[in-house]
Amino acid sequence: MNCNGTHYRAVVIGASAGGLAAVETVLKELKTSFCLPILLVQHISPHTQSYLATHFEDKCALKVKEADDKEPIKRGYFYIAPPNYHLLVEYDGCVALSIDPPVNFSRPSIDVLFESAADYFGKELIGIVLTGANSDGALGLKKIKERGGLTVVQTIETSEAPAMPAAAIQTACVDHILPLEEIGEFLNEICEC
């Protein structure tokens, strides 16, 4: 997909405290023609039944699903990390699930997704850090930037929990710091299918 001169192939999003509402805000702004695959890590209790796919399925035009191990990443899909599994992108462009130890006290970990996606997609990746109460995602966003990808962080002022955006801004040389309400429209503007 050609996005203002840059060919992007995927979007990764990380969210924690306040993330359900934040992700909804981004999704509801996406045009029905938006077709880049989105992969989401939302911090959630490892003992919670999986409900995120059901929660988000009517919030966007993308096909929403909990990620399955070894499935190919397809345009037009919104993949969600299941509770208590790391979500990764493998060298062949497929999703992988892992029960490796928690990273930043989290499984799934945003850094794990972002770093593996950066390795696979390189400069064709957009990474977004939303609201959250720890530093997960900061190092992963830094790796996306180092690989030439585009980095976006929610403004601290619009974050329910500002620690995660603050850590990302401090750690990674972020391309865009945007109010939550502008992130979906920003994706529409840079990514026309």
Phi, psi and omega in degrees: 000129180271120182238096180050048177089347178246137181267105177261143182242346182197161175234134172243138181232137174237134180213155178222236182305125183084005187290326181302310180294322181295314179297318177303317181299318178294312185298319185292342178272347182289137177294157178295340179275353181296125187229004176295141173292142176241133176243129185241133162248117174245118178302132183209151180302137179294345183261003181279141172292148181290120180224355188295320180299316178296319181299318187266351191298332179257016183261353181203169180277346178292154173282120185262132178204153169287134183295141175250142180301133174074012178275142178293144177279126184241147173300146176085009181243149175242107184262135182240134177294130177288158178303137174069020175230135169288143175253126181230162170251124182274170183300340181262007179083014177259159175283144173229146175245143185221146173251026173304161182305154177303149175242132186055038179064019186228139167214104016281153178251137177294317180302319181299313178297309185300315182294317180290323178293321178297321178297321183277310187271337180056231184288356181264022183241142172247125178248134183230126174253125178251189183310146178177162189253016175217196183257007180302137180103336183295312181290325177294320178295323177299319179293321176302315179298316180298328179275002176094004179284172181264133183242136183225138177226139175293142178297147178300322183295331181260005181269133175296320176234109190276355186298317183292311175300321180297317179296319180294318179296321181287327188269318186251141176285089190285137179285318184219129172246112190234147170300146182310315185295346182260351186292315179299315179295323176301316178298319177301318184292321184269348184228093176259127177278000000 
